[in-house]
């Protein structure tokens, strides 16, 4: 379970997004999302190199 400060941050961010145009908050979140995609792709590449990696990846993608 997350701590109270995390919950407060989520609440604050949701209010910020709700009350501001996308042009203001999109650049702030874009780098985070892009980095998550890069990390996931790296994970998939490494997984494919393991024993039964392709099978494991197919299970994840279901």
CHARMM internal coordinates of N, CA and C (Angstrom, degrees):
IC EDIT
DIST 1 N 1 CA 1.4480
DIST 1 CA 1 C 1.5301
ANGL 1 N 1 CA 1 C 109.18
DIST 1 C 2 N 1.2901
ANGL 1 CA 1 C 2 N 115.62
DIHE 1 N 1 CA 1 C 2 N 140.96
DIST 2 N 2 CA 1.4616
ANGL 1 C 2 N 2 CA 121.43
DIHE 1 CA 1 C 2 N 2 CA 179.97
DIST 2 CA 2 C 1.5188
ANGL 2 N 2 CA 2 C 110.64
DIHE 1 C 2 N 2 CA 2 C -76.45
DIST 2 C 3 N 1.3199
ANGL 2 CA 2 C 3 N 114.75
DIHE 2 N 2 CA 2 C 3 N 159.24
DIST 3 N 3 CA 1.4600
ANGL 2 C 3 N 3 CA 117.76
DIHE 2 CA 2 C 3 N 3 CA 179.01
DIST 3 CA 3 C 1.5313
ANGL 3 N 3 CA 3 C 110.99
DIHE 2 C 3 N 3 CA 3 C -85.61
DIST 3 C 4 N 1.3071
ANGL 3 CA 3 C 4 N 115.29
DIHE 3 N 3 CA 3 C 4 N 174.35
DIST 4 N 4 CA 1.4626
ANGL 3 C 4 N 4 CA 121.62
DIHE 3 CA 3 C 4 N 4 CA -174.93
DIST 4 CA 4 C 1.5269
ANGL 4 N 4 CA 4 C 111.72
DIHE 3 C 4 N 4 CA 4 C -62.75
DIST 4 C 5 N 1.3348
ANGL 4 CA 4 C 5 N 117.52
DIHE 4 N 4 CA 4 C 5 N -37.43
DIST 5 N 5 CA 1.4652
ANGL 4 C 5 N 5 CA 119.45
DIHE 4 CA 4 C 5 N 5 CA -178.35
DIST 5 CA 5 C 1.5249
ANGL 5 N 5 CA 5 C 111.37
DIHE 4 C 5 N 5 CA 5 C -64.51
DIST 5 C 6 N 1.3281
ANGL 5 CA 5 C 6 N 116.69
DIHE 5 N 5 CA 5 C 6 N -34.97
DIST 6 N 6 CA 1.4632
ANGL 5 C 6 N 6 CA 119.86
DIHE 5 CA 5 C 6 N 6 CA 177.16
DIST 6 CA 6 C 1.5286
ANGL 6 N 6 CA 6 C 110.15
DIHE 5 C 6 N 6 CA 6 C -64.60
DIST 6 C 7 N 1.3076
ANGL 6 CA 6 C 7 N 116.15
DIHE 6 N 6 CA 6 C 7 N -46.53
DIST 7 N 7 CA 1.4681
ANGL 6 C 7 N 7 CA 120.55
DIHE 6 CA 6 C 7 N 7 CA 178.55
DIST 7 CA 7 C 1.5215
ANGL 7 N 7 CA 7 C 111.25
DIHE 6 C 7 N 7 CA 7 C -60.28
DIST 7 C 8 N 1.3248
ANGL 7 CA 7 C 8 N 116.32
DIHE 7 N 7 CA 7 C 8 N -40.23
DIST 8 N 8 CA 1.4657
ANGL 7 C 8 N 8 CA 120.24
DIHE 7 CA 7 C 8 N 8 CA 178.54
DIST 8 CA 8 C 1.5205
ANGL 8 N 8 CA 8 C 111.11
DIHE 7 C 8 N 8 CA 8 C -65.31
DIST 8 C 9 N 1.3352
ANGL 8 CA 8 C 9 N 116.57
DIHE 8 N 8 CA 8 C 9 N -39.50
DIST 9 N 9 CA 1.4600
ANGL 8 C 9 N 9 CA 120.27
DIHE 8 CA 8 C 9 N 9 CA 178.01
DIST 9 CA 9 C 1.5260
ANGL 9 N 9 CA 9 C 110.85
DIHE 8 C 9 N 9 CA 9 C -62.50
DIST 9 C 10 N 1.3212
ANGL 9 CA 9 C 10 N 116.95
DIHE 9 N 9 CA 9 C 10 N -45.09
DIST 10 N 10 CA 1.4650
ANGL 9 C 10 N 10 CA 121.17
DIHE 9 CA 9 C 10 N 10 CA 179.22
DIST 10 CA 10 C 1.5211
ANGL 10 N 10 CA 10 C 110.13
DIHE 9 C 10 N 10 CA 10 C -59.81
DIST 10 C 11 N 1.3044
ANGL 10 CA 10 C 11 N 116.52
DIHE 10 N 10 CA 10 C 11 N -44.41
DIST 11 N 11 CA 1.4691
ANGL 10 C 11 N 11 CA 121.19
DIHE 10 CA 10 C 11 N 11 CA 178.69
DIST 11 CA 11 C 1.5325
ANGL 11 N 11 CA 11 C 110.90
DIHE 10 C 11 N 11 CA 11 C -61.46
DIST 11 C 12 N 1.3226
ANGL 11 CA 11 C 12 N 116.86
DIHE 11 N 11 CA 11 C 12 N -45.75
DIST 12 N 12 CA 1.4674
ANGL 11 C 12 N 12 CA 121.70
DIHE 11 CA 11 C 12 N 12 CA 179.52
DIST 12 CA 12 C 1.5207
ANGL 12 N 12 CA 12 C 110.93
DIHE 11 C 12 N 12 CA 12 C -62.63
DIST 12 C 13 N 1.3373
ANGL 12 CA 12 C 13 N 116.39
DIHE 12 N 12 CA 12 C 13 N -43.18
DIST 13 N 13 CA 1.4635
ANGL 12 C 13 N 13 CA 120.42
DIHE 12 CA 12 C 13 N 13 CA -179.69
DIST 13 CA 13 C 1.5294
ANGL 13 N 13 CA 13 C 110.42
DIHE 12 C 13 N 13 CA 13 C -64.90
DIST 13 C 14 N 1.3082
ANGL 13 CA 13 C 14 N 117.86
DIHE 13 N 13 CA 13 C 14 N -42.16
DIST 14 N 14 CA 1.4707
ANGL 13 C 14 N 14 CA 121.42
DIHE 13 CA 13 C 14 N 14 CA 179.34
DIST 14 CA 14 C 1.5269
ANGL 14 N 14 CA 14 C 110.70
DIHE 13 C 14 N 14 CA 14 C -61.00
DIST 14 C 15 N 1.3114
ANGL 14 CA 14 C 15 N 117.02
DIHE 14 N 14 CA 14 C 15 N -41.42
DIST 15 N 15 CA 1.4687
ANGL 14 C 15 N 15 CA 120.60
DIHE 14 CA 14 C 15 N 15 CA 178.00
DIST 15 CA 15 C 1.5254
ANGL 15 N 15 CA 15 C 109.96
DIHE 14 C 15 N 15 CA 15 C -65.44
DIST 15 C 16 N 1.3261
ANGL 15 CA 15 C 16 N 117.09
DIHE 15 N 15 CA 15 C 16 N -42.47
DIST 16 N 16 CA 1.4615
ANGL 15 C 16 N 16 CA 121.43
DIHE 15 CA 15 C 16 N 16 CA 178.71
DIST 16 CA 16 C 1.5257
ANGL 16 N 16 CA 16 C 110.94
DIHE 15 C 16 N 16 CA 16 C -59.68
DIST 16 C 17 N 1.3277
ANGL 16 CA 16 C 17 N 116.56
DIHE 16 N 16 CA 16 C 17 N -47.21
DIST 17 N 17 CA 1.4683
ANGL 16 C 17 N 17 CA 121.19
DIHE 16 CA 16 C 17 N 17 CA -179.64
DIST 17 CA 17 C 1.5235
ANGL 17 N 17 CA 17 C 110.55
DIHE 16 C 17 N 17 CA 17 C -63.84
DIST 17 C 18 N 1.3112
ANGL 17 CA 17 C 18 N 117.07
DIHE 17 N 17 CA 17 C 18 N -42.43
DIST 18 N 18 CA 1.4560
ANGL 17 C 18 N 18 CA 121.82
DIHE 17 CA 17 C 18 N 18 CA -179.08
DIST 18 CA 18 C 1.5337
ANGL 18 N 18 CA 18 C 111.82
DIHE 17 C 18 N 18 CA 18 C -63.51
DIST 18 C 19 N 1.3282
ANGL 18 CA 18 C 19 N 117.05
DIHE 18 N 18 CA 18 C 19 N -35.22
DIST 19 N 19 CA 1.4578
ANGL 18 C 19 N 19 CA 121.37
DIHE 18 CA 18 C 19 N 19 CA -172.33
DIST 19 CA 19 C 1.5232
ANGL 19 N 19 CA 19 C 115.03
DIHE 18 C 19 N 19 CA 19 C -99.70
DIST 19 C 20 N 1.3265
ANGL 19 CA 19 C 20 N 117.61
DIHE 19 N 19 CA 19 C 20 N 3.30
DIST 20 N 20 CA 1.4591
ANGL 19 C 20 N 20 CA 120.72
DIHE 19 CA 19 C 20 N 20 CA -178.16
DIST 20 CA 20 C 1.5191
ANGL 20 N 20 CA 20 C 110.67
DIHE 19 C 20 N 20 CA 20 C -131.21
DIST 20 C 21 N 1.3381
ANGL 20 CA 20 C 21 N 116.54
DIHE 20 N 20 CA 20 C 21 N 151.19
DIST 21 N 21 CA 1.4624
ANGL 20 C 21 N 21 CA 119.44
DIHE 20 CA 20 C 21 N 21 CA 178.64
DIST 21 CA 21 C 1.5288
ANGL 21 N 21 CA 21 C 110.89
DIHE 20 C 21 N 21 CA 21 C -68.22
DIST 21 C 22 N 1.3069
ANGL 21 CA 21 C 22 N 115.37
DIHE 21 N 21 CA 21 C 22 N 154.49
DIST 22 N 22 CA 1.4695
ANGL 21 C 22 N 22 CA 121.45
DIHE 21 CA 21 C 22 N 22 CA -177.59
DIST 22 CA 22 C 1.5256
ANGL 22 N 22 CA 22 C 111.92
DIHE 21 C 22 N 22 CA 22 C -57.19
DIST 22 C 23 N 1.3269
ANGL 22 CA 22 C 23 N 116.83
DIHE 22 N 22 CA 22 C 23 N -32.23
DIST 23 N 23 CA 1.4646
ANGL 22 C 23 N 23 CA 120.16
DIHE 22 CA 22 C 23 N 23 CA -179.41
DIST 23 CA 23 C 1.5289
ANGL 23 N 23 CA 23 C 111.90
DIHE 22 C 23 N 23 CA 23 C -61.28
DIST 23 C 24 N 1.3054
ANGL 23 CA 23 C 24 N 116.77
DIHE 23 N 23 CA 23 C 24 N -26.34
DIST 24 N 24 CA 1.4638
ANGL 23 C 24 N 24 CA 120.76
DIHE 23 CA 23 C 24 N 24 CA -178.32
DIST 24 CA 24 C 1.5292
ANGL 24 N 24 CA 24 C 112.46
DIHE 23 C 24 N 24 CA 24 C -81.76
DIST 24 C 25 N 1.3381
ANGL 24 CA 24 C 25 N 117.95
DIHE 24 N 24 CA 24 C 25 N -39.55
DIST 25 N 25 CA 1.4638
ANGL 24 C 25 N 25 CA 119.45
DIHE 24 CA 24 C 25 N 25 CA -175.04
DIST 25 CA 25 C 1.5223
ANGL 25 N 25 CA 25 C 114.63
DIHE 24 C 25 N 25 CA 25 C -101.56
DIST 25 C 26 N 1.3372
ANGL 25 CA 25 C 26 N 118.46
DIHE 25 N 25 CA 25 C 26 N -18.63
DIST 26 N 26 CA 1.4669
ANGL 25 C 26 N 26 CA 120.21
DIHE 25 CA 25 C 26 N 26 CA -177.77
DIST 26 CA 26 C 1.5319
ANGL 26 N 26 CA 26 C 113.12
DIHE 25 C 26 N 26 CA 26 C -59.36
DIST 26 C 27 N 1.3445
ANGL 26 CA 26 C 27 N 118.92
DIHE 26 N 26 CA 26 C 27 N -45.53
DIST 27 N 27 CA 1.4690
ANGL 26 C 27 N 27 CA 117.80
DIHE 26 CA 26 C 27 N 27 CA 179.65
DIST 27 CA 27 C 1.5317
ANGL 27 N 27 CA 27 C 113.09
DIHE 26 C 27 N 27 CA 27 C -59.59
DIST 27 C 28 N 1.3146
ANGL 27 CA 27 C 28 N 116.58
DIHE 27 N 27 CA 27 C 28 N -30.22
DIST 28 N 28 CA 1.4628
ANGL 27 C 28 N 28 CA 120.01
DIHE 27 CA 27 C 28 N 28 CA -178.94
DIST 28 CA 28 C 1.5264
ANGL 28 N 28 CA 28 C 111.81
DIHE 27 C 28 N 28 CA 28 C -70.68
DIST 28 C 29 N 1.3052
ANGL 28 CA 28 C 29 N 117.42
DIHE 28 N 28 CA 28 C 29 N -33.42
DIST 29 N 29 CA 1.4620
ANGL 28 C 29 N 29 CA 120.97
DIHE 28 CA 28 C 29 N 29 CA -176.35
DIST 29 CA 29 C 1.5344
ANGL 29 N 29 CA 29 C 112.14
DIHE 28 C 29 N 29 CA 29 C -94.57
DIST 29 C 30 N 1.3379
ANGL 29 CA 29 C 30 N 117.00
DIHE 29 N 29 CA 29 C 30 N -21.01
DIST 30 N 30 CA 1.4660
ANGL 29 C 30 N 30 CA 121.52
DIHE 29 CA 29 C 30 N 30 CA -176.16
DIST 30 CA 30 C 1.5256
ANGL 30 N 30 CA 30 C 112.01
DIHE 29 C 30 N 30 CA 30 C -57.99
DIST 30 C 31 N 1.3291
ANGL 30 CA 30 C 31 N 117.59
DIHE 30 N 30 CA 30 C 31 N -47.27
DIST 31 N 31 CA 1.4655
ANGL 30 C 31 N 31 CA 120.17
DIHE 30 CA 30 C 31 N 31 CA -179.39
DIST 31 CA 31 C 1.5210
ANGL 31 N 31 CA 31 C 112.13
DIHE 30 C 31 N 31 CA 31 C -61.49
DIST 31 C 32 N 1.3014
ANGL 31 CA 31 C 32 N 117.13
DIHE 31 N 31 CA 31 C 32 N -38.99
DIST 32 N 32 CA 1.4642
ANGL 31 C 32 N 32 CA 120.87
DIHE 31 CA 31 C 32 N 32 CA 178.32
DIST 32 CA 32 C 1.5275
ANGL 32 N 32 CA 32 C 110.78
DIHE 31 C 32 N 32 CA 32 C -63.11
DIST 32 C 33 N 1.3163
ANGL 32 CA 32 C 33 N 116.48
DIHE 32 N 32 CA 32 C 33 N -47.84
DIST 33 N 33 CA 1.4674
ANGL 32 C 33 N 33 CA 120.54
DIHE 32 CA 32 C 33 N 33 CA -179.04
DIST 33 CA 33 C 1.5232
ANGL 33 N 33 CA 33 C 110.56
DIHE 32 C 33 N 33 CA 33 C -64.34
DIST 33 C 34 N 1.3347
ANGL 33 CA 33 C 34 N 116.40
DIHE 33 N 33 CA 33 C 34 N -44.72
DIST 34 N 34 CA 1.4650
ANGL 33 C 34 N 34 CA 119.85
DIHE 33 CA 33 C 34 N 34 CA 178.71
DIST 34 CA 34 C 1.5283
ANGL 34 N 34 CA 34 C 111.25
DIHE 33 C 34 N 34 CA 34 C -59.41
DIST 34 C 35 N 1.3158
ANGL 34 CA 34 C 35 N 117.29
DIHE 34 N 34 CA 34 C 35 N -42.48
DIST 35 N 35 CA 1.4638
ANGL 34 C 35 N 35 CA 119.75
DIHE 34 CA 34 C 35 N 35 CA -179.27
DIST 35 CA 35 C 1.5261
ANGL 35 N 35 CA 35 C 111.50
DIHE 34 C 35 N 35 CA 35 C -67.04
DIST 35 C 36 N 1.3224
ANGL 35 CA 35 C 36 N 117.66
DIHE 35 N 35 CA 35 C 36 N -35.01
DIST 36 N 36 CA 1.4640
ANGL 35 C 36 N 36 CA 120.63
DIHE 35 CA 35 C 36 N 36 CA 177.38
DIST 36 CA 36 C 1.5294
ANGL 36 N 36 CA 36 C 111.02
DIHE 35 C 36 N 36 CA 36 C -64.89
DIST 36 C 37 N 1.3223
ANGL 36 CA 36 C 37 N 116.56
DIHE 36 N 36 CA 36 C 37 N -38.88
DIST 37 N 37 CA 1.4699
ANGL 36 C 37 N 37 CA 120.78
DIHE 36 CA 36 C 37 N 37 CA 177.80
DIST 37 CA 37 C 1.5237
ANGL 37 N 37 CA 37 C 110.22
DIHE 36 C 37 N 37 CA 37 C -65.60
DIST 37 C 38 N 1.3217
ANGL 37 CA 37 C 38 N 116.89
DIHE 37 N 37 CA 37 C 38 N -43.38
DIST 38 N 38 CA 1.4675
ANGL 37 C 38 N 38 CA 120.87
DIHE 37 CA 37 C 38 N 38 CA 178.85
DIST 38 CA 38 C 1.5279
ANGL 38 N 38 CA 38 C 110.37
DIHE 37 C 38 N 38 CA 38 C -61.50
DIST 38 C 39 N 1.3095
ANGL 38 CA 38 C 39 N 117.52
DIHE 38 N 38 CA 38 C 39 N -45.16
DIST 39 N 39 CA 1.4686
ANGL 38 C 39 N 39 CA 121.55
DIHE 38 CA 38 C 39 N 39 CA 179.93
DIST 39 CA 39 C 1.5316
ANGL 39 N 39 CA 39 C 110.64
DIHE 38 C 39 N 39 CA 39 C -62.94
DIST 39 C 40 N 1.3263
ANGL 39 CA 39 C 40 N 117.19
DIHE 39 N 39 CA 39 C 40 N -41.89
DIST 40 N 40 CA 1.4686
ANGL 39 C 40 N 40 CA 120.51
DIHE 39 CA 39 C 40 N 40 CA 178.94
DIST 40 CA 40 C 1.5224
ANGL 40 N 40 CA 40 C 110.47
DIHE 39 C 40 N 40 CA 40 C -63.33
DIST 40 C 41 N 1.3221
ANGL 40 CA 40 C 41 N 117.27
DIHE 40 N 40 CA 40 C 41 N -43.95
DIST 41 N 41 CA 1.4649
ANGL 40 C 41 N 41 CA 120.41
DIHE 40 CA 40 C 41 N 41 CA 179.52
DIST 41 CA 41 C 1.5233
ANGL 41 N 41 CA 41 C 111.47
DIHE 40 C 41 N 41 CA 41 C -63.17
DIST 41 C 42 N 1.3298
ANGL 41 CA 41 C 42 N 117.02
DIHE 41 N 41 CA 41 C 42 N -38.98
DIST 42 N 42 CA 1.4698
ANGL 41 C 42 N 42 CA 120.75
DIHE 41 CA 41 C 42 N 42 CA 175.98
DIST 42 CA 42 C 1.5291
ANGL 42 N 42 CA 42 C 110.68
DIHE 41 C 42 N 42 CA 42 C -62.11
DIST 42 C 43 N 1.3144
ANGL 42 CA 42 C 43 N 115.44
DIHE 42 N 42 CA 42 C 43 N -43.16
DIST 43 N 43 CA 1.4641
ANGL 42 C 43 N 43 CA 120.43
DIHE 42 CA 42 C 43 N 43 CA 178.95
DIST 43 CA 43 C 1.5267
ANGL 43 N 43 CA 43 C 110.29
DIHE 42 C 43 N 43 CA 43 C -60.20
DIST 43 C 44 N 1.3395
ANGL 43 CA 43 C 44 N 116.75
DIHE 43 N 43 CA 43 C 44 N -45.77
DIST 44 N 44 CA 1.4633
ANGL 43 C 44 N 44 CA 120.50
DIHE 43 CA 43 C 44 N 44 CA 179.70
DIST 44 CA 44 C 1.5227
ANGL 44 N 44 CA 44 C 110.87
DIHE 43 C 44 N 44 CA 44 C -61.36
DIST 44 C 45 N 1.3214
ANGL 44 CA 44 C 45 N 117.25
DIHE 44 N 44 CA 44 C 45 N -41.83
DIST 45 N 45 CA 1.4645
ANGL 44 C 45 N 45 CA 120.79
DIHE 44 CA 44 C 45 N 45 CA 179.46
DIST 45 CA 45 C 1.5211
ANGL 45 N 45 CA 45 C 111.12
DIHE 44 C 45 N 45 CA 45 C -61.88
DIST 45 C 46 N 1.3199
ANGL 45 CA 45 C 46 N 116.47
DIHE 45 N 45 CA 45 C 46 N -44.31
DIST 46 N 46 CA 1.4666
ANGL 45 C 46 N 46 CA 120.12
DIHE 45 CA 45 C 46 N 46 CA 178.92
DIST 46 CA 46 C 1.5276
ANGL 46 N 46 CA 46 C 111.03
DIHE 45 C 46 N 46 CA 46 C -67.32
DIST 46 C 47 N 1.3100
ANGL 46 CA 46 C 47 N 116.83
DIHE 46 N 46 CA 46 C 47 N -38.79
DIST 47 N 47 CA 1.4607
ANGL 46 C 47 N 47 CA 120.76
DIHE 46 CA 46 C 47 N 47 CA 179.64
DIST 47 CA 47 C 1.5266
ANGL 47 N 47 CA 47 C 110.78
DIHE 46 C 47 N 47 CA 47 C -62.50
DIST 47 C 48 N 1.3224
ANGL 47 CA 47 C 48 N 116.59
DIHE 47 N 47 CA 47 C 48 N -39.97
DIST 48 N 48 CA 1.4657
ANGL 47 C 48 N 48 CA 120.03
DIHE 47 CA 47 C 48 N 48 CA 179.86
DIST 48 CA 48 C 1.5277
ANGL 48 N 48 CA 48 C 112.32
DIHE 47 C 48 N 48 CA 48 C -62.25
DIST 48 C 49 N 1.3158
ANGL 48 CA 48 C 49 N 117.62
DIHE 48 N 48 CA 48 C 49 N -24.15
DIST 49 N 49 CA 1.4620
ANGL 48 C 49 N 49 CA 121.74
DIHE 48 CA 48 C 49 N 49 CA -179.15
DIST 49 CA 49 C 1.5313
ANGL 49 N 49 CA 49 C 112.59
DIHE 48 C 49 N 49 CA 49 C -83.92
DIST 49 C 50 N 1.3212
ANGL 49 CA 49 C 50 N 117.40
DIHE 49 N 49 CA 49 C 50 N -6.42
DIST 50 N 50 CA 1.4600
ANGL 49 C 50 N 50 CA 120.66
DIHE 49 CA 49 C 50 N 50 CA -179.32
DIST 50 CA 50 C 1.5256
ANGL 50 N 50 CA 50 C 110.33
DIHE 49 C 50 N 50 CA 50 C -90.95
DIST 50 C 51 N 1.3300
ANGL 50 CA 50 C 51 N 114.82
DIHE 50 N 50 CA 50 C 51 N 167.98
DIST 51 N 51 CA 1.4584
ANGL 50 C 51 N 51 CA 120.37
DIHE 50 CA 50 C 51 N 51 CA 177.24
DIST 51 CA 51 C 1.5293
ANGL 51 N 51 CA 51 C 108.65
DIHE 50 C 51 N 51 CA 51 C -62.00
DIST 51 C 52 N 1.3165
ANGL 51 CA 51 C 52 N 116.30
DIHE 51 N 51 CA 51 C 52 N 130.84
DIST 52 N 52 CA 1.4687
ANGL 51 C 52 N 52 CA 123.30
DIHE 51 CA 51 C 52 N 52 CA -177.99
DIST 52 CA 52 C 1.5344
ANGL 52 N 52 CA 52 C 112.42
DIHE 51 C 52 N 52 CA 52 C 58.25
DIST 52 C 53 N 1.3171
ANGL 52 CA 52 C 53 N 116.35
DIHE 52 N 52 CA 52 C 53 N 26.43
DIST 53 N 53 CA 1.4566
ANGL 52 C 53 N 53 CA 120.89
DIHE 52 CA 52 C 53 N 53 CA -177.10
DIST 53 CA 53 C 1.5140
ANGL 53 N 53 CA 53 C 113.88
DIHE 52 C 53 N 53 CA 53 C -61.26
DIST 53 C 54 N 1.3238
ANGL 53 CA 53 C 54 N 116.45
DIHE 53 N 53 CA 53 C 54 N -41.32
DIST 54 N 54 CA 1.4654
ANGL 53 C 54 N 54 CA 119.16
DIHE 53 CA 53 C 54 N 54 CA -179.47
DIST 54 CA 54 C 1.5284
ANGL 54 N 54 CA 54 C 110.76
DIHE 53 C 54 N 54 CA 54 C -64.65
DIST 54 C 55 N 1.3098
ANGL 54 CA 54 C 55 N 116.00
DIHE 54 N 54 CA 54 C 55 N -40.10
DIST 55 N 55 CA 1.4702
ANGL 54 C 55 N 55 CA 120.49
DIHE 54 CA 54 C 55 N 55 CA 177.70
DIST 55 CA 55 C 1.5368
ANGL 55 N 55 CA 55 C 110.72
DIHE 54 C 55 N 55 CA 55 C -63.64
DIST 55 C 56 N 1.3165
ANGL 55 CA 55 C 56 N 116.03
DIHE 55 N 55 CA 55 C 56 N -43.90
DIST 56 N 56 CA 1.4682
ANGL 55 C 56 N 56 CA 120.53
DIHE 55 CA 55 C 56 N 56 CA 178.69
DIST 56 CA 56 C 1.5289
ANGL 56 N 56 CA 56 C 111.27
DIHE 55 C 56 N 56 CA 56 C -62.39
DIST 56 C 57 N 1.3315
ANGL 56 CA 56 C 57 N 116.04
DIHE 56 N 56 CA 56 C 57 N -41.40
DIST 57 N 57 CA 1.4624
ANGL 56 C 57 N 57 CA 120.17
DIHE 56 CA 56 C 57 N 57 CA 179.65
DIST 57 CA 57 C 1.5202
ANGL 57 N 57 CA 57 C 110.88
DIHE 56 C 57 N 57 CA 57 C -64.93
DIST 57 C 58 N 1.3205
ANGL 57 CA 57 C 58 N 116.75
DIHE 57 N 57 CA 57 C 58 N -39.95
DIST 58 N 58 CA 1.4663
ANGL 57 C 58 N 58 CA 119.83
DIHE 57 CA 57 C 58 N 58 CA 177.47
DIST 58 CA 58 C 1.5271
ANGL 58 N 58 CA 58 C 111.31
DIHE 57 C 58 N 58 CA 58 C -62.19
DIST 58 C 59 N 1.3300
ANGL 58 CA 58 C 59 N 116.64
DIHE 58 N 58 CA 58 C 59 N -37.56
DIST 59 N 59 CA 1.4683
ANGL 58 C 59 N 59 CA 119.77
DIHE 58 CA 58 C 59 N 59 CA 176.90
DIST 59 CA 59 C 1.5288
ANGL 59 N 59 CA 59 C 111.12
DIHE 58 C 59 N 59 CA 59 C -64.91
DIST 59 C 60 N 1.3190
ANGL 59 CA 59 C 60 N 116.69
DIHE 59 N 59 CA 59 C 60 N -39.30
DIST 60 N 60 CA 1.4661
ANGL 59 C 60 N 60 CA 120.50
DIHE 59 CA 59 C 60 N 60 CA 178.77
DIST 60 CA 60 C 1.5278
ANGL 60 N 60 CA 60 C 112.09
DIHE 59 C 60 N 60 CA 60 C -65.47
DIST 60 C 61 N 1.3014
ANGL 60 CA 60 C 61 N 116.44
DIHE 60 N 60 CA 60 C 61 N -35.08
DIST 61 N 61 CA 1.4696
ANGL 60 C 61 N 61 CA 120.94
DIHE 60 CA 60 C 61 N 61 CA -174.97
DIST 61 CA 61 C 1.5184
ANGL 61 N 61 CA 61 C 113.41
DIHE 60 C 61 N 61 CA 61 C -82.53
DIST 61 C 62 N 1.3034
ANGL 61 CA 61 C 62 N 118.64
DIHE 61 N 61 CA 61 C 62 N -3.45
DIST 62 N 62 CA 1.4702
ANGL 61 C 62 N 62 CA 120.97
DIHE 61 CA 61 C 62 N 62 CA 179.87
DIST 62 CA 62 C 1.4862
ANGL 62 N 62 CA 62 C 111.70
DIHE 61 C 62 N 62 CA 62 C -68.74
END
COOR INIT
IC SEED 1 N 1 CA 1 C
IC BUILD
